[in-house]
Amino acid sequence: LEMMECDVAGASGKWELQGNGQVKGFGDLCLSLAGPEAGLADVANSAGAVASSTLDAAAHGASKACDGEPSSYWASKLGADGPVTLTLDLGKAELVERVALGFEFVPQSFSVLISAEG
């Protein structure tokens, strides 16, 4: 991409903003955004996941917490003794600027711990 005066760009400077957020440019090709926002990516998507408690491993196992499907989720057993942990292994060091959590049933308390040591 090159920034220039609109009058100088001529036909090569014709871009059309689409309703789905894409920018249509050359013929039928579109410029599309990957990730939830510009510059962001879901680094936890498909991460290795282990939980200390799981309600139903097949339906709501730890891997469901980071499978990229909005309709699936991890669920721990109700009334589990002691703290319940969900550990994600991103596979490599990542810059984490934001953590987004969603709860069906809000826990009494929770913590987010980040470690470069695994």
RAZIWO-V801741 format. One record per run of one state. SS is the DSSP state (H for helix, E for strand, - for the rest). FROM is the first residue (numbers start at 1). LEN is the number of residues. Records with the same first field share a line. If there is no record, write none. Layout:
SS = FROM-LEN  FROM-LEN
This chain:
- = 1-5  14-2  18-5  25-5  32-16  52-5  61-1  67-19  90-29
H = 6-8  57-4  62-5
E = 16-2  23-2  30-2  48-4  86-4
